[in-house]
Amino acid sequence: MTAQNNDQKPDYLGHRARLKERFLVDDGMSMPDYELLELLLMYAIPRRDVKPLAKKLIKNFGNLAQILNASKHDLVEKGELTENVVTLLKAIATCGLRTSSSCFAEGNRPIFEVWDIFIDYCRKRIGYKDTEEFWAFFLNSRLELLGEKQISGGTLNSTYAPAQTVARMALDFKAPIVILVHNHPSGRCKPSDADRWTTDEIVQALEILDIEVYDHVIISQYDDFSFRAAGLIEDKRAKEEKERLRREKEEKLLKKRKLLL
């Protein structure tokens, strides 16, 4: 009876064992996306060959990142996945998000020292969304993260962030510095006229409260745009230093004029 049962074991059981062994060799670094996905699906669907499903999902969504960041609705409707599978995939995506955030949120490191990690976090947070979302990240004077809040959600190609809302949240966090972030579902991160207008409105509103807008980042699945790097937001410290040098120059000129008189 035992021998007969062994003979009847599904072929995919041996494949699963080999897949696990291959993963452990280099933590899956040499495995294609569909095999990593297959490995994940094994734990949510224990009694079925999941290789065809993994390949189908890659074909429908594009790659592993797009699958993990897809909406629950799309995973069910487009991917035809059960609640068990969706829960597993979303849990893994959330783990990745928290791992990214802990690198800059809990390390007491200035944001510019971990900028690439911050951008990666923003991409995971909203870069794969189908509609625009506007977020604000609140920093202390040492440019360390105090917290984050979604300001608004929009449509496929627009969102609006009221300057008063951003200002109120910054005051709630007692944050002297703010970073604005929103996504472009189209994938093109060039700022629109509305993006520029919204940014200027928020910068001016916060300036009255002596709160600095450090940057405004537009993010998508594969691209990002920094207002600060493009010179569309002036560096407050550079501005203050420029003003200090201007005053010093004026004072020197006044002294020279007095000596000549």
Secondary structure, 3 states (H helix, E strand, C coil): CHHHHHHCCCHHHHHHHHHHHHHHHHCCCCCCHHHHHHHHHHHHCCCCCCHHHHHHHHHHHCCHHHHHCCCHHHHHHCCCCCHHHHHHHHHHHHHHHHHHHHHHHCCCCCHHHHHHHHHHHHHHHHHCCCCCEEEEEEECCCCCEEEEEEEEECCCCCCCCCHHHHHHHHHHHCCCEEEEEEECCCCCCCCCHHHHHHHHHHHHHHHHCCCEEEEEEEECCCCEEECCCCCCCCCHHHHHHHHHHHHHHHHHHHHHHHHHC
